[in-house]
Every structure is written in C-alpha cells, then in structure tokens.
Amino acid sequence: MSERQRADDQLSAVGSADGTAHGGVPKQREPGEVVAELDDLAVWFPTPAGVVRAVDGVSLRVRRGETLGLVGESGSGKSTTGLALLRLVDPTSGTVRVGGEDVTRWSRRRLRALRRRVAMVFQDPQASLDPRLTIGASIAEPLIVHRLTDGGAARRRRVDELLDMVGLRGDLADRHPHELSGGQRQRVGIARALAGEPDLIVLDEPIASLDLSVQAQIMNLLRRLQRDLGLTYLFIAHDLAAVEHMSDRMAVMYLGRIVESGTPAQIWRDPAHPYTAALLSAVPVADPQAERERRRIILSGDIPSPVDPPGGCRFRTRCPQARPECAETDPVLAEIDPDHRAACLFAKEAVRAMRSA
Amino acid sequence: MSEQTINHEGQLRRVLAALRRDPLALTGSLVLVVLVVVGVGGSWLAPSGINEVNVDQMLQPPSWAHPFGTDELGRDVLSRVMVAARVSLQVGLVSVGIALVVGATLGLFAGYYRGWLDNVLMRCMDVLFAFPVLLLAVAIVAVLGPGLVTAMVAIGVVYTPIFARVTRAGVLSVREQVFVRAAVSVGASDLRIMRRHVLPNIAAPLIVQTSLSLAFAILSEAALSFLGLGVQPPDPAWGRMLFDGRGFVTDAWWLGFFPGAAIFLTVLAFNLVGDALRDVLDPRQLTVSEARRSTA
C-alpha cells in the first residue's frame, strides 16, 4: 500500500511539541465548557416534492475535549446537523451557539471568522480537495484566509508541521490530490481542519469512504490528535461500532430528530429506544457463540419521507412495538437514567418486549 | 507560487504532446507560428512597401518579382497580405481579449451568485446573442464610427455572450463540488473562492473557446473591412483587399485569391488548434481517456 505515514506512536512526540504550535499557550479552560450548542434546530429545504424536514427539532451540546457521536441512517439529518454548526446551511428555526455566542443570524462576513473556530472534515477526501491545488496550498488556505502566519516561509513551516501532525511527509506538500491514496487524502483533510486551531471539528463520516484497514488508522489518528491537542469532535457516522469506539457521548438520529442520547456504554448495554435496539441488533458480534445467539430485530419498510413525517411518534410506522398511543403523542427526549435520554413513550419497556418477542 | 507552476507545466507538457501526435493540429500550429512571425515582423519581412505605387507594374500576374502579383496601382500584393496579417492578429487578440475578460467576469458572477444577478446578466447576454453576429457588429460600428479600434470593440462585444455562457455553465457545475464547500468551511471569501477554486477548474473550456473565437473574430474583422467598416484605406486588411479585388475577379484573380487564402488558412488553423485543445482539455474527453487508461 502507498500509505507512507509514520508509525503511529511517533506522533505523540509531535503532539507534545505542539503546545507552541497552538499559539504558544496550552489551552487551559475548565473541562465541560460548552463549545457549541444547538437549540431546537430545524433545517427545512424547499424541493419540488415539498418541504424536506432534514432536521426537525434537534438540541445538542458539545463540551470541550469530548467527542459527541452522531449516528443515524442516511437521510436522518445527521450531516445537515453538522453543517448547521458551521452555518453552512441556514437554520429554518432554532439557534446555533458557538462559544456562548448566538451565531444563528450572523452575516456572511462574520461567519467567515466563525469558520476558523469550527472546522470540518468531509466524507469524501477526494472530492473535498481542489484537484488544481497542491496539498500544501489546500492546507495553507485557512492560514491565508485568517492571516495566521506571516509570509510564505512561516506558512510553509506551519504546513510542514501540520503534515507531520497527521503523519505525512513534508514533501507531499508539493503533490496534487490525485497522487495520494485515499487515506493520505483524508489525512490532508484533517490537517486542513487543524490549521486554524478550531474549538470544534465536525467530522462528517470521515472514514465512510475509506478501506477498512485505513479506517482504523484514521480513527486512531483522530483519537491521538484529540488527546494531544485537546480537540473537541462532533463525530458523524452511520457505523455504530465506530461511534462507540470514538465517542464519549453519543446521540442516535431518526428522521430529523434525536431519539436517544447517552454514553456509548449506556446505549450499547441498555438501549431504551426501539430504533436504537434495532440498530444494535444489526451489529455483528466477534464471538461466534454470541453471534449465533444474536437476535436480529428486522425493521419493516423504508425510512418515511422527510417531506411528510408520520404524526405522533416518527418511528411508529416501523416500530415492532407501536401502540395506539404512539399515533397520538409525539414523544419528547426524556431522561430515563442520569445523562441517558430517549424519545419513546414506552422507553425500555418496548425494548424489553422486543427482545423477548 | 511554485506549486502552481508545477501543475501548469504538467498541463502544458500534456497539451504539447497531444498537439505533436495529431497531424492536423500540428499543421494548424505551424500555420499559426508562421502567421505570428509574419504578423509581428511583416513590415520588415515584406519585399516592398505597402503603398509603393508603381503604375508601370499594375495588375501584373504572379511572377518571381511579385509572387502574389500586383494590384491596380502596381502595389505588391504579397507585401500587403503580409502586413495585413498584423491587423488581423491584433483585432483577433484584442477583441477576443475583451470578450474573454468581460464575458468570463459576468459569467463567473452570474453562475456563482445565481438569483436576480444571474437573471439580469444572462438575459442581457441573451439579447446580444439573439442578433446575428455581423449585424450587431455593423450596428455597433455604425454608432461608434468605422475604424480599427471600433471594429475591435464591436467584435469584442459580439463575442462576449459566448464567454459568459461557457463560464457560467462551468461555474454552475464547479460550485456544487465538495471542495468549494470545503473552501467555504475554512472561511474563504467569495472572491477568493472564485479566483482560486472556480476559475482554475474552468480554465480548460475557456482556453478552447478562446482559440475557436479567435478564428471567428478574424473572420468578422475581414467581413467588417470588406464592408468598409474596419481598417480604412490605404492601410491593408485582408477583408478590404478582397473587396477591392472583387472588381477584377475575371482578369486579375490574384487580387482576391491571396487575401482570401490568408483568411481561409488563418481561420482553419485556429479551428484545428482549438479542436485539438478541446480534445486534450475538455473534462469529459479527459474522463474517457482516463477510463481507457485504467481499463487497459
């Protein structure tokens, strides 16, 4: 393989030298400070078929130094939620707060400054790098746009440093994206996201388009960078195992809403929402004995159209445990255990019933 | 920046290699090289002065002394054709330059911002586009008065809508690319995105359109000069010489033939090179050849 990055552990040395790279002062803010926050966010897109309610009432908080995982099927609105944090889509209603400031109605000019504080890594690293620019030029873009370095030599040094942080050789700076492998390109995408020293990095399915072996390398890189630089992530994925591996807290989305949130341990061991339980039952287990006993909960039908979501509980059309009440009431996200919330009228109870069925 | 030149060198090498492989394109390029040499050095290379009237030698057929013959005033046709090459090149370059700069700018803004700006700009372009090329050029010259400069402006205006359309079409597809969104996500301004990301990615169709338009611009200049609206006598221009020669077409064919052949060869050469460039640079063609390479 053409993955020419260094051995993983070499990076920790780079990371520790990075206190200077990140403005000379290591960031020391009290843990748990909210970096970004969505409050009852709705993002609707008008289409010829009707208004698509991509995101329809999502609230979440990302705290400094943590990884918040966001899982869901395609069409659940998880990517749109991520885009909203950079204000790359316009919210229909609700608020977006970054660093305590309400940025929901910021002008285009002010938003450019916001985009230094919130960075993004895209799913397809090939598509997200300009084919006409060299790797170095792509990574340097945030440095130029936000005037973070003085002159070409300093910029070049900083690009070298960023390449080193993501485990790429400095001489790749003069190459073009098509000369790199998929994993190397995603490392470049990560280096570009790091360039502005953002408070939050939105990782929009950063491993979904990579080979399995490369996926693990990229996840390890992301975790190491987080540990060394104190980064905060919103990790968006449809791969439950990856989210569990990466996240401190996670949220499950279905049809534009968060249906369950909690720690990966809580959700993995004790899912409270039937949708989460169904998703989990689809994850294969490495133990052959357990795998043989694994009961799959097969959901019938497709995800309903976000143009016309079902009334009452949005999941009721596919829920094996749907009851008459579910058509009447739209369940809110309610705390069922400390820090564990689910939007189901029969939280836990329905899951128990499904599993014994 | 060095990273830019590396890319362009690679591109340039590919273009040159492709031109060398294609015999038609090679011929076209050679004609263009000759044309440029003659256009730049015409007045020094020409065997005699363009306005050297010699009444004893009038209407001489082609001979060793006058390979293209002489006209009704005994002037050397070869010399006049050579010096006129400069006018044609000048008009072509300047008018296409105007069309490229104005058209690409309008198309860039229209395609990038869409909305009412797009509507207003492109409807104006449609209006210009609706007129027959020559009719519009004649109308503009009629308003501004005949002459070399007004001919350039008129032809430039006439070809602006094509560039606006080609640019806008390219911008519309490029602006939906993820790398443009990525540039927005790092906080790049609209102007920066247009300059650094959009324009370089639509350069290929613009280069092709430029070389093809040069052919048509030179043809238009010949037509304007033929109608007496371009270069004014006694300065030579191919179109004008064609017009002057039309009265002698039965007994002095060389008066019209040689300027006509010059127009023909020049337009053909620009078209051949333009077609070859399209083959190399057009993104769709590129994916086909890439696909062929990857399956081979």
Interface residues (C-beta under 8 A of the other chain):
Chain A: L86 L88 L111 R112 A113 L114 R115 R116 A119 M120 F122 D124 A127 S128 L129 D130 P131 R132 L133 T134 G136 A137 E141 P142 V145 H146 G152 A173 D174 H176 G189 R192 A195 G196
Chain B: M1 S2 E3 Q4 I6 N7 Q177 V178 F179 R181 A182 A183 V184 S185 V186 G187 A188 S189 R192 R196 H197 P200 N201
